[in-house]
Amino acid sequence: MTNQSLNGKQTMNVAAISAMDVEEAQSKAKALCEREWRFHGDYESAMHRVSAKYGIPFGTLWGLHYKKPKTVISGVLGAIRLAYQAECARQLAKLEHELSITKERKNDADDDLVREIEALVARVKERQAG
């Protein structure tokens, strides 16, 4: 969209924001599908599972994977962001569960690793809260 009152630099910034949104949508959609991907040849089925799990249209996931769209509808980007956040929270919960199992074993060799993981979990939770 061209506006006579905008200078060329402002118009370029609007286009750059749109391109960044497309890149974000592509990378987050890819990450979601890769989490669901089970074996070679399963990527399309993984896209169907992500679509069913998070309500993101399959066609959108397919398009983001196989061809770069010029723009992404804000509602779709919002849905992808929410799905990505939900998947990150799920992965964090899995990590915390594994951490609690490791702590219960009370293996001295794991103490340094446990402290590092606890620090990482704390940083992630801090970022999620802020």
C-alpha positions in Angstrom: 0.0 0.0 0.0 1.4 3.4 -1.0 0.5 6.6 0.9 1.5 10.0 -0.6 2.1 11.5 2.9 4.7 8.8 3.8 8.3 9.2 2.7 10.1 6.2 1.1 11.9 5.2 4.3 8.6 4.9 6.3 7.1 2.8 3.6 10.1 0.5 3.6 9.8 0.1 7.4 6.2 -1.0 7.0 7.3 -3.6 4.4 10.1 -4.8 6.7 7.7 -5.4 9.5 5.5 -7.5 7.3 8.6 -9.5 6.1 9.6 -10.0 9.7 6.1 -11.3 10.6 6.3 -13.8 7.7 9.8 -15.0 8.9 8.5 -15.3 12.4 5.4 -17.3 11.3 7.6 -19.6 9.1 10.1 -20.3 11.8 7.5 -20.9 14.6 5.3 -23.0 12.3 8.4 -25.1 11.3 9.4 -25.6 15.0 5.9 -26.7 15.8 5.8 -29.2 13.0 9.3 -30.5 13.8 8.1 -31.2 17.3 5.3 -33.4 15.9 7.5 -35.0 13.2 8.2 -38.6 14.0 10.1 -40.1 11.0 11.1 -39.5 7.4 8.1 -38.9 5.3 5.9 -37.9 8.2 6.1 -34.1 7.8 2.8 -33.7 6.1 1.1 -35.8 8.8 2.9 -33.7 11.4 1.3 -30.6 9.8 -2.1 -32.2 10.1 -1.5 -33.0 13.8 -0.4 -29.4 14.5 -3.4 -28.2 12.7 -5.8 -30.3 14.7 -3.9 -29.7 18.0 -3.7 -25.9 17.8 -6.4 -24.9 15.3 -4.1 -23.5 12.7 -5.4 -24.2 9.2 -3.4 -27.0 7.4 -3.2 -24.9 4.3 -1.5 -22.1 6.2 1.1 -24.5 7.6 1.6 -26.1 4.2 2.0 -22.6 2.6 4.5 -21.5 5.2 6.5 -24.6 4.7 6.5 -24.9 0.9 6.3 -21.4 -0.3 7.0 -18.0 1.3 3.9 -15.9 1.4 4.1 -12.1 1.0 2.1 -11.4 4.1 0.6 -13.2 7.1 -2.8 -12.3 8.4 -2.4 -11.0 12.0 -4.9 -13.6 13.3 -2.9 -16.4 11.8 0.3 -15.0 13.2 -1.4 -14.7 16.6 -2.5 -18.3 16.5 1.0 -19.5 15.6 2.5 -17.4 18.4 0.0 -18.9 20.9 0.6 -22.4 19.7 4.4 -21.9 19.9 4.1 -20.5 23.5 1.9 -23.5 24.4 4.5 -25.9 23.0 7.3 -24.2 24.8 5.4 -24.4 28.0 4.8 -28.2 27.4 8.5 -28.7 26.7 9.3 -26.8 29.9 7.0 -29.0 31.9 8.6 -32.1 30.5 12.1 -30.7 31.4 10.9 -30.0 34.9 9.6 -33.5 35.3 12.9 -35.0 34.1 14.7 -32.7 36.5 12.6 -33.9 39.4 13.3 -37.5 38.5 17.0 -36.8 38.3 16.9 -35.0 41.7 15.2 -38.0 43.3 18.1 -40.3 42.2 20.5 -38.2 44.2 23.4 -39.0 42.0 26.4 -36.6 42.8 27.5 -36.7 39.2 24.3 -35.0 38.2 24.5 -32.1 40.7 26.2 -29.6 38.3 23.8 -30.5 35.5 20.8 -30.1 37.9 21.9 -26.7 38.9 22.4 -25.6 35.3 19.0 -26.9 34.3 17.3 -25.2 37.3 19.0 -21.9 36.3 17.7 -22.4 32.8 14.2 -23.1 33.9 14.2 -20.1 36.1 15.4 -17.8 33.2 12.7 -19.2 30.9 10.0 -18.7 33.5 11.2 -15.2 34.1 11.0 -14.4 30.4 7.5 -15.9 30.2 6.4 -13.8 33.1 7.9 -10.5 31.8 
